[in-house]
Amino acid sequence: MGLVLGSVRLCRIPAFIRFISTISPTPITGEDDAAAFVRSWCGISSRGELRKNDEARKRWFDLIKIFNDSIRAGR
């Protein structure tokens, strides 16, 4: 699965939305808020930029790692 499609799908998953709501300075209540958070976190204006922006891609992978670590920790 590509990075863009993966980010779209992850932003639809309730567990991911709950997770980012714990680290976001603004309320995250659904898919649109999750997408906005991801764009802000990665420093991009569109998730499509994940295809070509190395720094954004690194930040995205960092966020996924933090999310996965939180799942393993039972948070």
Secondary structure, DSSP 8 states (H G I E B T S, - for coil): --HHHHHHHHTT-HHHHHHHHHH-SS---SHHHHHHHHHHHHT-SSGGGGGT-HHHHHHHHHHHHHHHHHHHTT-
